[in-house]
Structures are given as structure tokens and as C-alpha cells.
Amino acid sequence: MKVLIADDDPQLVRALRITLAAHGYEVVAAPDGPSAVALAAKEHPDIVMVDLGMPRLDGVGVIQALRGWSTAPIIVVSGRTGSADKVEALDAGADDYVTKPFQIDELLARLRALARRATGASDEPVVTFSDVTIDLAAKSVTRHGERVHLTPTEWRILEFLARNPGSLVTRQALLKDIWGTEQVADTGYLRLYVSQLRKKLEPDPAHPAHLLTEAGMGYRLVLD
């Protein structure tokens, strides 16, 4: 499993090289944004680890550049702890977010989860409702046979619901899955994203039949 580390802190990169190599990972590293994009194109890493505050091209720019052609899982490792930074990175296409300083055991656990997601995609199911098809392996959604464009955060919400069809998914569970903590305040982000999903997927967005709100609790995806 090859990991690309994009970070301008040489001491951190050196420490991660030693630690990840000891756990069986092959590591390549880039000290700035443009180098990271070029190295990703050359090496085709299985997982990309990105710092947000890099010179010449910041981490969000790197994520956006990679998402133009790569589906490799991207984990942000950054000292920025604000929810706005996390939302921006995840919306750009990141799959996970870890704040510095971090416990190496936590980072390794996140990498294992991303590795499972990357290698186990072929076993993922297809979920359908109405005229919508959700392909969890391809991370794609079609309606009437036409591809529906979702932002990364819209996809993560829909994916979470699709993995738990018919079940109540609490706001806290969604917040933790998408923004990495149950402590993030729901300032209307979830309601906004679910509203956008309804506009894209529901036959009558004003009267949803599938993406349902459970008042005061969370959301439910109904397939029937």
C-alpha cells in the first residue's frame, strides 16, 4: 500500500516515513502543492495524506487537482481545527480529516479504514429507489439513467444513509462521520445538504418520499 505524504514539515515527514514503513506502507513525499500533484500523477498512490498549509498550492488546491482524475482516498492532516476548514476540505473531495497534534494509533486506524475502503469497493452493493441508482463501489448516482453530480459532502451523507436503508441515522452520527466529531454544532449544514439532495433525487422535493427528516432526531432513507 503506497502512501503519498504532502507536507512541508520535514521532521513530521521523516517521522511518518519511519512509522508507516514499520507498518508495511511504502511512502513517497512532496514538500509543496505542485510537487504533490506531480508525484501523485507519477506514483499513483493508494492513499494521499495532505496538509492544508503548504506553499505554492495549498492543501485544498491539491485535493481539487487530484479529484480531477484520481479516486484515491485523501486524508487531511492539518493543524487547522476550525469546522470551516474541515468543511472546505471535505467539500473539495477529502475523505477524512485529522488534526495536529495527533496520536499515531489514531492515524494508523484512519489509514486502515481508508485502505479497506479503497480495496473493498468491488464488494459494495447497489442501492435503488424510485428512478435513482446509488452505486457504492463506483461512488456514483444516476437518475433516469443519467449521472447526477453530487458534491463530496452530499455524497457522504447519501452514502451513510444508503448503508443504513430504512434506519434512523441521527444528526450526531452524520456529523461524526462527515466532520469527524460529535461536538461539531449542526449550524444548518446538514439541513442544507439534505435539501440539495432532495432537489437532485426526489420526484417532488417539497414533499420527499425517500429522504425523510425525523424531527429532532435525524434522517432516514426509505427505498420503497
ZALUMMI-764732 format. One record per residue (C-alpha): x, z, y; residue in three letters. Coordinates in nm, 4 decimals. Example, Ala and Ser with C-alpha at 12.3 -4.5 7.8 and 13.67 -1.06 7.14 Angstrom:
2
@X:1.2300, Z:0.7800, Y:-0.4500, type:ALA
@X:1.3670, Z:0.7140, Y:-0.1060, type:SER
***
This chain:
224
@X:0.0000, Z:0.0000, Y:0.0000, type:MET
@X:0.1623, Z:-0.1192, Y:0.3239, type:LYS
@X:0.1004, Z:0.0724, Y:0.6490, type:VAL
@X:0.1826, Z:-0.0626, Y:0.9942, type:LEU
@X:0.2552, Z:0.2128, Y:1.2487, type:ILE
@X:0.2185, Z:0.1035, Y:1.6122, type:ALA
@X:0.3588, Z:0.3873, Y:1.8247, type:ASP
@X:0.6236, Z:0.4168, Y:2.0965, type:ASP
@X:0.7324, Z:0.7680, Y:1.9911, type:ASP
@X:1.0433, Z:0.7093, Y:1.7747, type:PRO
@X:1.0555, Z:1.0686, Y:1.6466, type:GLN
@X:0.6962, Z:1.0541, Y:1.5262, type:LEU
@X:0.7514, Z:0.7144, Y:1.3664, type:VAL
@X:1.0614, Z:0.8430, Y:1.1899, type:ARG
@X:0.8763, Z:1.1468, Y:1.0561, type:ALA
@X:0.5827, Z:0.9361, Y:0.9398, type:LEU
@X:0.8154, Z:0.6881, Y:0.7690, type:ARG
@X:0.9712, Z:0.9681, Y:0.5626, type:ILE
@X:0.6406, Z:1.1368, Y:0.4816, type:THR
@X:0.4449, Z:0.8230, Y:0.3960, type:LEU
@X:0.7303, Z:0.6795, Y:0.1887, type:ALA
@X:0.7348, Z:1.0047, Y:-0.0105, type:ALA
@X:0.3673, Z:0.9454, Y:-0.0908, type:HIS
@X:0.4210, Z:0.5898, Y:-0.2071, type:GLY
@X:0.3415, Z:0.3941, Y:0.1097, type:TYR
@X:0.5506, Z:0.1060, Y:0.2391, type:GLU
@X:0.5929, Z:0.1458, Y:0.6160, type:VAL
@X:0.6595, Z:-0.1086, Y:0.8901, type:VAL
@X:0.6624, Z:-0.0061, Y:1.2552, type:ALA
@X:0.6299, Z:-0.1538, Y:1.6042, type:ALA
@X:0.7148, Z:0.0203, Y:1.9349, type:PRO
@X:0.4663, Z:-0.1623, Y:2.1595, type:ASP
@X:0.1402, Z:-0.3545, Y:2.1514, type:GLY
@X:0.2598, Z:-0.7166, Y:2.1373, type:PRO
@X:0.5151, Z:-0.6311, Y:1.8676, type:SER
@X:0.2410, Z:-0.4608, Y:1.6653, type:ALA
@X:0.0158, Z:-0.7674, Y:1.6765, type:VAL
@X:0.3049, Z:-0.9982, Y:1.5830, type:ALA
@X:0.4181, Z:-0.7710, Y:1.2994, type:LEU
@X:0.0649, Z:-0.7452, Y:1.1634, type:ALA
@X:0.0424, Z:-1.1248, Y:1.1517, type:ALA
@X:0.3750, Z:-1.1412, Y:0.9691, type:LYS
@X:0.3412, Z:-0.8478, Y:0.7272, type:GLU
@X:-0.0366, Z:-0.8385, Y:0.6619, type:HIS
@X:-0.0518, Z:-0.4578, Y:0.6237, type:PRO
@X:-0.3224, Z:-0.2913, Y:0.4178, type:ASP
@X:-0.3790, Z:-0.0248, Y:0.6869, type:ILE
@X:-0.2878, Z:-0.0179, Y:1.0570, type:VAL
@X:-0.2120, Z:0.3068, Y:1.2428, type:MET
@X:-0.2340, Z:0.2666, Y:1.6219, type:VAL
@X:-0.1515, Z:0.4887, Y:1.9194, type:ASP
@X:-0.3637, Z:0.4233, Y:2.2289, type:LEU
@X:-0.0974, Z:0.4814, Y:2.4956, type:GLY
@X:0.1522, Z:0.2061, Y:2.4146, type:MET
@X:0.3488, Z:-0.0095, Y:2.6607, type:PRO
@X:0.2743, Z:-0.3753, Y:2.7414, type:ARG
@X:-0.0540, Z:-0.3755, Y:2.5466, type:LEU
@X:-0.2472, Z:-0.0545, Y:2.4848, type:ASP
@X:-0.3989, Z:0.0500, Y:2.1555, type:GLY
@X:-0.7470, Z:-0.0797, Y:2.2359, type:VAL
@X:-0.5958, Z:-0.4185, Y:2.3167, type:GLY
@X:-0.4124, Z:-0.4148, Y:1.9837, type:VAL
@X:-0.7331, Z:-0.3296, Y:1.7979, type:ILE
@X:-0.9223, Z:-0.6096, Y:1.9709, type:GLN
@X:-0.6434, Z:-0.8576, Y:1.8971, type:ALA
@X:-0.6315, Z:-0.7608, Y:1.5290, type:LEU
@X:-1.0059, Z:-0.7703, Y:1.4888, type:ARG
@X:-0.9967, Z:-1.1355, Y:1.5907, type:GLY
@X:-0.8591, Z:-1.2206, Y:1.2459, type:TRP
@X:-0.7960, Z:-0.9077, Y:1.0348, type:SER
@X:-1.0327, Z:-0.6810, Y:0.8410, type:THR
@X:-0.7592, Z:-0.4285, Y:0.7533, type:ALA
@X:-0.8709, Z:-0.0691, Y:0.8203, type:PRO
@X:-0.7410, Z:0.0638, Y:1.1538, type:ILE
@X:-0.6862, Z:0.4339, Y:1.2208, type:ILE
@X:-0.6127, Z:0.5524, Y:1.5746, type:VAL
@X:-0.3630, Z:0.8391, Y:1.6014, type:VAL
@X:-0.3631, Z:0.9482, Y:1.9646, type:SER
@X:-0.3156, Z:1.2427, Y:2.1959, type:GLY
@X:-0.6296, Z:1.1434, Y:2.3858, type:ARG
@X:-0.9079, Z:1.3806, Y:2.2860, type:THR
@X:-1.1923, Z:1.2666, Y:2.5119, type:GLY
@X:-1.5060, Z:1.1298, Y:2.3480, type:SER
@X:-1.4961, Z:0.8260, Y:2.5790, type:ALA
@X:-1.1557, Z:0.7267, Y:2.4380, type:ASP
@X:-1.2851, Z:0.7650, Y:2.0832, type:LYS
@X:-1.5971, Z:0.5618, Y:2.1561, type:VAL
@X:-1.3920, Z:0.2842, Y:2.3197, type:GLU
@X:-1.1505, Z:0.2656, Y:2.0259, type:ALA
@X:-1.4253, Z:0.2687, Y:1.7637, type:LEU
@X:-1.6285, Z:0.0096, Y:1.9528, type:ASP
@X:-1.3184, Z:-0.2107, Y:1.9701, type:ALA
@X:-1.3037, Z:-0.2066, Y:1.5899, type:GLY
@X:-1.1146, Z:0.1049, Y:1.4779, type:ALA
@X:-1.2310, Z:0.2640, Y:1.1533, type:ASP
@X:-1.1120, Z:0.6205, Y:1.2146, type:ASP
@X:-0.9607, Z:0.8429, Y:1.4851, type:TYR
@X:-0.7179, Z:1.1350, Y:1.4501, type:VAL
@X:-0.5962, Z:1.3350, Y:1.7498, type:THR
@X:-0.2398, Z:1.4560, Y:1.8015, type:LYS
@X:-0.1062, Z:1.7002, Y:1.7039, type:PRO
@X:-0.2440, Z:1.6571, Y:1.3541, type:PHE
@X:-0.1955, Z:1.8144, Y:1.0138, type:GLN
@X:-0.0170, Z:1.5731, Y:0.7830, type:ILE
@X:-0.2525, Z:1.6638, Y:0.4971, type:ASP
@X:-0.5483, Z:1.5546, Y:0.7079, type:GLU
@X:-0.3806, Z:1.2259, Y:0.8000, type:LEU
@X:-0.2962, Z:1.1562, Y:0.4355, type:LEU
@X:-0.6572, Z:1.2270, Y:0.3378, type:ALA
@X:-0.7815, Z:0.9835, Y:0.6033, type:ARG
@X:-0.5364, Z:0.7192, Y:0.4791, type:LEU
@X:-0.6524, Z:0.7667, Y:0.1195, type:ARG
@X:-1.0136, Z:0.7235, Y:0.2304, type:ALA
@X:-0.9299, Z:0.4036, Y:0.4180, type:LEU
@X:-0.7294, Z:0.2767, Y:0.1208, type:ALA
@X:-1.0271, Z:0.3341, Y:-0.1097, type:ARG
@X:-1.2498, Z:0.1508, Y:0.1363, type:ARG
@X:-1.0059, Z:-0.1409, Y:0.1505, type:ALA
@X:-0.9540, Z:-0.1738, Y:-0.2264, type:THR
@X:-1.3021, Z:-0.0857, Y:-0.3487, type:GLY
@X:-1.5009, Z:-0.3282, Y:-0.1384, type:ALA
@X:-1.5816, Z:-0.5601, Y:-0.4306, type:SER
@X:-1.7953, Z:-0.2875, Y:-0.5899, type:ASP
@X:-2.0064, Z:-0.2342, Y:-0.2796, type:GLU
@X:-2.3798, Z:-0.3067, Y:-0.3045, type:PRO
@X:-2.6027, Z:-0.5383, Y:-0.1055, type:VAL
@X:-2.8989, Z:-0.3743, Y:0.0709, type:VAL
@X:-3.2052, Z:-0.5713, Y:0.1803, type:THR
@X:-3.5188, Z:-0.5003, Y:0.3806, type:PHE
@X:-3.7703, Z:-0.7372, Y:0.5370, type:SER
@X:-3.5686, Z:-1.0538, Y:0.6137, type:ASP
@X:-3.2411, Z:-0.8622, Y:0.6593, type:VAL
@X:-2.9491, Z:-0.8517, Y:0.4133, type:THR
@X:-2.6668, Z:-0.5982, Y:0.4526, type:ILE
@X:-2.3531, Z:-0.6863, Y:0.2556, type:ASP
@X:-2.1480, Z:-0.3657, Y:0.2461, type:LEU
@X:-1.8482, Z:-0.5380, Y:0.0885, type:ALA
@X:-1.8261, Z:-0.8153, Y:0.3461, type:ALA
@X:-1.9364, Z:-0.5820, Y:0.6266, type:LYS
@X:-2.1870, Z:-0.8419, Y:0.7356, type:SER
@X:-2.5550, Z:-0.8589, Y:0.8216, type:VAL
@X:-2.7794, Z:-1.1628, Y:0.8027, type:THR
@X:-3.1378, Z:-1.2163, Y:0.9155, type:ARG
@X:-3.3355, Z:-1.5244, Y:0.8143, type:HIS
@X:-3.0058, Z:-1.6301, Y:0.6560, type:GLY
@X:-2.8270, Z:-1.6286, Y:0.9932, type:GLU
@X:-2.5341, Z:-1.3975, Y:1.0706, type:ARG
@X:-2.6210, Z:-1.1083, Y:1.3046, type:VAL
@X:-2.3425, Z:-0.9901, Y:1.5344, type:HIS
@X:-2.3073, Z:-0.6115, Y:1.5425, type:LEU
@X:-2.0569, Z:-0.4061, Y:1.7367, type:THR
@X:-1.8299, Z:-0.1906, Y:1.5159, type:PRO
@X:-2.0256, Z:0.1226, Y:1.6087, type:THR
@X:-2.3617, Z:-0.0430, Y:1.5379, type:GLU
@X:-2.2225, Z:-0.1449, Y:1.2001, type:TRP
@X:-2.1049, Z:0.2073, Y:1.1168, type:ARG
@X:-2.4463, Z:0.3535, Y:1.1944, type:ILE
@X:-2.6230, Z:0.0871, Y:0.9878, type:LEU
@X:-2.3708, Z:0.1242, Y:0.7038, type:GLU
@X:-2.4211, Z:0.5021, Y:0.6921, type:PHE
@X:-2.7987, Z:0.4573, Y:0.6770, type:LEU
@X:-2.7719, Z:0.1779, Y:0.4185, type:ALA
@X:-2.5631, Z:0.4004, Y:0.1916, type:ARG
@X:-2.8431, Z:0.6581, Y:0.2035, type:ASN
@X:-3.1610, Z:0.4466, Y:0.1913, type:PRO
@X:-3.4825, Z:0.6438, Y:0.2228, type:GLY
@X:-3.2935, Z:0.9651, Y:0.3018, type:SER
@X:-3.2886, Z:1.1539, Y:0.6293, type:LEU
@X:-2.9497, Z:1.1153, Y:0.7974, type:VAL
@X:-2.9017, Z:1.3854, Y:1.0571, type:THR
@X:-2.7637, Z:1.3209, Y:1.4026, type:ARG
@X:-2.4799, Z:1.5628, Y:1.3219, type:GLN
@X:-2.3831, Z:1.3638, Y:1.0120, type:ALA
@X:-2.3742, Z:1.0400, Y:1.2108, type:LEU
@X:-2.1758, Z:1.1962, Y:1.4936, type:LEU
@X:-1.9211, Z:1.3334, Y:1.2478, type:LYS
@X:-1.8886, Z:1.0029, Y:1.0618, type:ASP
@X:-1.8533, Z:0.7879, Y:1.3734, type:ILE
@X:-1.6772, Z:1.0114, Y:1.6250, type:TRP
@X:-1.5007, Z:1.2428, Y:1.3844, type:GLY
@X:-1.6565, Z:1.5774, Y:1.4715, type:THR
@X:-1.9902, Z:1.7541, Y:1.4647, type:GLU
@X:-1.9035, Z:1.9058, Y:1.8022, type:GLN
@X:-1.9421, Z:1.5788, Y:1.9946, type:VAL
@X:-2.2503, Z:1.6088, Y:2.2116, type:ALA
@X:-2.5166, Z:1.3468, Y:2.1482, type:ASP
@X:-2.5429, Z:1.2223, Y:2.5047, type:THR
@X:-2.7760, Z:0.9383, Y:2.4155, type:GLY
@X:-2.5202, Z:0.7190, Y:2.2399, type:TYR
@X:-2.6977, Z:0.7304, Y:1.9057, type:LEU
@X:-3.0368, Z:0.6550, Y:2.0572, type:ARG
@X:-2.8872, Z:0.3607, Y:2.2455, type:LEU
@X:-2.7148, Z:0.2166, Y:1.9399, type:TYR
@X:-3.0219, Z:0.2582, Y:1.7178, type:VAL
@X:-3.2318, Z:0.0889, Y:1.9859, type:SER
@X:-2.9896, Z:-0.2041, Y:1.9859, type:GLN
@X:-3.0038, Z:-0.2223, Y:1.6060, type:LEU
@X:-3.3825, Z:-0.2348, Y:1.6188, type:ARG
@X:-3.3730, Z:-0.5223, Y:1.8680, type:LYS
@X:-3.1456, Z:-0.7141, Y:1.6340, type:LYS
@X:-3.3072, Z:-0.6303, Y:1.2991, type:LEU
@X:-3.6669, Z:-0.5098, Y:1.3315, type:GLU
@X:-3.9574, Z:-0.7608, Y:1.3291, type:PRO
@X:-4.1201, Z:-0.5535, Y:1.6063, type:ASP
@X:-3.8535, Z:-0.3385, Y:1.7762, type:PRO
@X:-4.1119, Z:-0.1445, Y:1.9758, type:ALA
@X:-4.2804, Z:-0.0380, Y:1.6519, type:HIS
@X:-3.9969, Z:-0.0061, Y:1.3982, type:PRO
@X:-4.0852, Z:-0.0190, Y:1.0299, type:ALA
@X:-3.7378, Z:0.0295, Y:0.8820, type:HIS
@X:-3.5021, Z:0.2056, Y:1.1254, type:LEU
@X:-3.7073, Z:0.5171, Y:1.1778, type:LEU
@X:-3.6495, Z:0.8185, Y:1.4004, type:THR
@X:-3.7205, Z:1.1618, Y:1.2549, type:GLU
@X:-3.7997, Z:1.3576, Y:1.5696, type:ALA
@X:-3.5497, Z:1.6339, Y:1.6384, type:GLY
@X:-3.3551, Z:1.5633, Y:1.3206, type:MET
@X:-3.2065, Z:1.2170, Y:1.2825, type:GLY
@X:-3.2785, Z:0.8741, Y:1.1358, type:TYR
@X:-3.3970, Z:0.7118, Y:0.8142, type:ARG
@X:-3.3626, Z:0.3580, Y:0.6779, type:LEU
@X:-3.6772, Z:0.2551, Y:0.4898, type:VAL
@X:-3.6357, Z:-0.0513, Y:0.2702, type:LEU
@X:-3.9993, Z:-0.1140, Y:0.1693, type:ASP
***
